[in-house]
Every structure is written in structure tokens, then in C-alpha cells.
Amino acid sequence: MIWKELNDNLIFHNLKASDNIEVLQLMGDAMIQEGYGEEGFTEAVLKREKDYPTGLDVDGIGVAIPHTDAEHVKKEGISIAVLDHPVEFDAMGEDDCRIPIKIVIMFTVAGKDKHIDRLLQILDMIKDEEILQGLLDAKNKEEIRTVIQKREKSDIN
């Protein structure tokens, strides 16, 4: 359950950043500060994002899902940022394509190859247009948490 893992210090509402590097630095440093990432976690996320971009256009809404290898992780967690204005990320699986991103979901996994399962879980969540719109419309951190919680509770029922 993603919402159970959401630490308030890792939810960013109307995050202001000039570019994708600043977004990743702010989120990555918060992951370290909250005990999810090892020293060097942020740099590893930046390097991985450069080598394997994670920008996606989901029905006109830009979402990025940055992460890095388990060797840089202390424990599993997730961080969500809704940006105050879009910043460009390179598109996943496409060369020379940039996407204006408004939602960033950074995650940590504490086991080799476990990132695929978490990535699939997040992809399943973001393909729901109602979730993405709810995140964009959220007025604070609690509403961001509630949007995800509502979705995950409906999956159980």
C-alpha cells in the first residue's frame, strides 16, 4: 500500500523548481534526510535519470518516476511531488524527446530487481486519470495522501 508508506516530509505540494535536476535534488535529499537513502542516493538518482529517463506523458499529464538501485537504499519508501509549474524531463524509452512533467513519484526499494514490482505498481496507479487529476487538484499534502488512499482502498474492495 503506497499511501501507508507516505511520510509527510516526502510529500511535496506545489514544489517550486527551475528544472528536473533541482526537483530530483530536493526529493532525493529529503529521502536521505528521512532515512530512506544512503549518502550518494541523490547523485545515483540523477545519474540513473540521465541514463534511463523516466518521463511519461499519461493522457496529457506529465509524470516522472525516478529511482535508483537498491545499493543506494536504506529502506523502502516513496516520495510524491506535485510541481507548481511543469519542468521538462527526458521521455522514457525515446531519444530526443522532452516531456513537461507536473507529477514526480520517486521511490526506493531495498532488494535487487524489486524495483520492477514497485514500478509496475506505480504505473498501474498513474494510468488512472482520476488519480492524476486528483493529485493535480490537491490543495495540500493531506489531499495528495487521500487521493492515493482512496484509489488503493477501492482496489481492495
Secondary structure, DSSP 4 states (H G I P E B T S, - for coil): -HHHHEEEEEEEEEE--SSHHHHHHHHHHHHHHTTSB-TTHHHHHHHHHHHS--EEEETTEEEE-----GGGBSS-EEEEEEEEEEEEEEBTT-TT-EEEEEEEEEEE-SSTTTHHHHHHHHHHHHT-HHHHHHHHH--SHHHHHHHHHHHHHHHH-
